[in-house]
Amino acid sequence: MRRPVLFIVGPQSPNRVKPIAMPSFFELIRRTSRVAAILLATAAVPRAAEPPPVPPAPQPTVRAYMKAMKAGDLDTAMKLTATVEGLPEARVRQGLETYSRTLKEQDVETVFHESRATQECALVIVEQRRPKMRAEPSLLPVMLVLRDGAWKVLPKLDKQLRETALSASQMDQIRVLGKWFVGMIDEVELRSREEYSRPLEATKATLAGAWRRSDDAILTLLKLDKDGTFTEARIKAGKLISRPRGRWSVADGRVRFNYDQATPTDSQTADQRVVAITRNLLGLEAAGKKRIWRRMPDSAHATLMKGLGDDLNSQ
């Protein structure tokens, strides 16, 4: 049987006829079946599973948590803390209260460094600086867990609670994050030490606080208050030998002391040039002599002064 032929006039050759053979009925069936088979095969291929949602960055949670702790806002801190089965809420709150009080009493400065997150856990490296207590800062790994799409700070857990509160997968993720933190310690500490020893500008804010120095068997404590007053205590063999007071100011790299009463040298004012200042060291020069002061905690200064008593009036 001959196939039917369809004649089409080409658009470029109006007087020329092109013969095109039409497919047979069986060939149409075969082609249709092939297309149907391809469509069925495509439909049978399962869709790739959608990737799980990316967890939010953990730093904002830790920032809000530390801000609340420094301010003593325990209600906000509790909301940002993960609840753990078997750990009473009252016990968690008591721990937060103690930590919050320490942050305020020691005037801790918090610096946030790198962070890393897995699918369910995260770790943020927090640096806590105590400029009035010690030169070197301390690093704190703040661990978080994902709860209902939001990061929560994980409270301190003992081994038994960790085994019951965390899944095996979460424990594996925490171990991975812990190894990462250990590997980051040297890098972060080196960066912090460089910043800690960086020279500062001599201002009332950088000079204010408690300082000490020792020479000629005399321990001298200097307290520069932010309100512009100062107290200087000179101690020898555990006894207070003088306690001058007055007002202080700083300008153009010089500290000026105005004493309430004449000092033993009958000088009521003393100008000292600031030759160096970092977070914990202060170098002052007067009459060609340089003296190095070291910062001390305000609480330690208060304890020493209380132990000396107030038997000696200003001299």
SVG drawing of the C-alpha trace seen along z (x, -y; Angstrom):
<svg xmlns="http://www.w3.org/2000/svg" viewBox="-3 -74 68 76">
<polyline fill="none" stroke="black" stroke-width="0.4" points="0.0,0.0 1.4,-3.3 1.8,-6.0 -0.2,-9.2 1.9,-12.1 1.3,-15.7 2.4,-18.5 3.5,-21.8 4.5,-24.9 7.7,-26.4 7.7,-30.1 10.8,-30.8 9.7,-28.9 6.0,-29.6 6.1,-27.6 7.9,-24.6 6.2,-21.7 7.8,-19.7 6.6,-16.2 6.5,-15.0 5.6,-11.4 3.0,-10.9 3.9,-8.3 1.9,-5.1 -0.7,-4.3 1.5,-1.7 4.5,-4.1 2.3,-6.7 1.3,-4.2 5.0,-3.2 6.1,-6.9 3.2,-7.7 4.0,-4.6 7.6,-5.7 6.7,-9.2 4.3,-7.8 7.0,-5.5 9.4,-8.4 6.7,-10.4 6.0,-7.5 9.6,-7.0 10.1,-10.7 7.2,-10.6 8.5,-7.5 11.8,-9.2 11.4,-10.5 12.0,-14.2 15.2,-15.2 14.5,-15.9 14.5,-19.6 17.4,-20.6 16.7,-21.3 16.2,-24.9 19.4,-26.7 19.5,-27.6 19.8,-31.3 23.1,-32.7 23.8,-32.0 25.6,-35.2 22.5,-37.4 21.2,-35.0 24.5,-35.0 24.7,-38.8 21.2,-39.2 22.0,-36.6 25.2,-38.3 23.6,-41.7 20.7,-40.5 23.2,-38.8 25.3,-41.9 22.2,-44.0 20.8,-41.5 17.7,-40.8 17.3,-37.2 13.8,-36.8 15.2,-37.5 18.2,-35.3 16.0,-32.4 14.0,-32.8 17.2,-32.5 18.3,-29.4 17.4,-25.9 15.1,-23.9 16.5,-20.6 14.5,-17.7 15.7,-16.8 17.2,-20.2 15.0,-22.3 14.3,-25.8 15.0,-27.2 18.5,-25.7 19.2,-27.2 18.0,-30.6 20.2,-30.4 23.2,-29.7 22.4,-32.6 22.0,-34.9 25.4,-34.1 27.0,-34.5 25.2,-37.8 26.5,-39.1 30.0,-38.2 29.8,-40.0 28.7,-43.2 31.0,-43.1 34.1,-42.5 32.9,-44.8 33.5,-42.2 33.8,-43.3 32.5,-40.8 33.9,-40.4 32.3,-38.1 34.6,-36.1 34.0,-33.3 31.1,-30.9 30.3,-27.6 26.9,-25.8 25.8,-22.4 22.3,-21.3 21.3,-21.2 24.1,-22.7 26.3,-25.8 29.3,-27.2 30.1,-30.9 33.6,-31.9 33.2,-34.6 36.1,-36.5 35.7,-37.9 38.0,-40.7 38.6,-41.8 40.8,-44.9 40.8,-45.7 41.8,-42.2 44.3,-40.6 46.1,-41.3 45.1,-38.1 41.5,-37.7 39.6,-34.3 37.8,-32.5 34.4,-30.9 32.8,-28.5 29.1,-29.2 27.2,-26.1 23.7,-26.4 21.0,-23.9 18.3,-24.5 14.8,-24.4 11.7,-25.1 13.9,-27.0 15.6,-29.2 18.9,-29.0 18.9,-28.5 22.0,-28.7 22.7,-25.3 23.2,-25.5 26.0,-23.6 25.2,-19.9 26.9,-17.1 27.6,-13.8 24.3,-12.2 22.2,-15.1 24.1,-15.3 23.3,-11.7 19.6,-12.1 19.0,-15.6 20.9,-15.3 20.6,-12.8 23.5,-10.8 23.5,-12.9 23.7,-16.2 26.5,-14.8 28.5,-14.0 27.9,-17.5 29.0,-19.0 32.2,-16.9 33.0,-18.2 32.4,-21.8 34.5,-21.3 37.5,-20.1 37.0,-23.2 37.1,-25.5 40.3,-23.9 41.9,-24.5 40.8,-28.2 42.2,-29.0 45.7,-30.0 44.5,-32.2 42.0,-34.1 44.3,-34.5 47.1,-35.9 44.7,-38.4 43.4,-39.4 46.9,-39.9 47.9,-42.1 44.8,-44.3 45.3,-44.2 48.8,-45.6 47.8,-48.2 48.6,-51.8 45.6,-53.8 44.8,-57.5 45.2,-59.2 41.7,-60.1 39.6,-60.2 37.9,-57.0 41.1,-55.1 42.8,-56.3 39.9,-55.9 40.2,-53.0 42.6,-51.6 46.3,-51.4 49.3,-50.2 53.0,-50.5 55.8,-49.4 59.2,-51.0 61.6,-51.6 59.6,-49.1 56.5,-51.3 53.3,-50.1 51.3,-53.0 47.6,-52.6 46.1,-55.2 42.3,-55.4 41.2,-57.7 37.5,-58.1 35.4,-59.1 34.0,-62.1 37.4,-63.7 38.5,-62.9 41.4,-60.7 42.8,-59.0 46.4,-57.9 47.4,-55.5 51.1,-54.9 51.7,-51.7 54.9,-50.5 55.3,-47.3 51.5,-46.8 50.8,-50.2 49.3,-53.3 51.8,-56.1 50.0,-58.7 46.7,-59.2 46.6,-62.3 43.3,-63.2 42.3,-65.7 41.1,-66.1 42.6,-65.0 42.3,-65.9 44.0,-64.8 44.7,-66.9 47.3,-67.0 48.9,-63.8 49.4,-65.0 47.7,-64.2 47.3,-67.0 46.8,-66.3 45.4,-69.0 45.8,-68.0 43.4,-69.0 46.3,-69.6 50.0,-70.1 52.0,-67.0 55.2,-66.3 57.1,-68.3 54.7,-71.3 53.5,-71.0 49.7,-71.2 49.8,-70.4 51.7,-67.8 51.8,-67.5 52.8,-64.1 53.3,-63.2 51.7,-60.0 54.5,-58.1 52.5,-54.9 49.1,-53.5 47.5,-50.2 44.6,-48.4 46.6,-47.4 49.8,-49.5 50.2,-53.2 53.5,-55.0 53.8,-58.4 56.9,-60.7 57.5,-63.5 60.7,-65.4 62.5,-63.2 61.6,-60.0 59.3,-57.4 57.0,-55.2 55.0,-52.2 51.5,-51.7 49.6,-48.4 45.9,-48.2 44.1,-46.4 40.5,-45.4 38.4,-48.0 37.1,-45.3 40.7,-44.4 41.5,-48.1 38.4,-48.5 39.3,-45.4 42.9,-46.6 41.7,-50.1 39.1,-48.6 41.7,-46.4 44.0,-49.5 41.2,-51.3 40.7,-55.0 42.9,-56.0 45.1,-58.2 43.8,-61.5 45.0,-63.0 48.5,-64.4"/>
</svg>
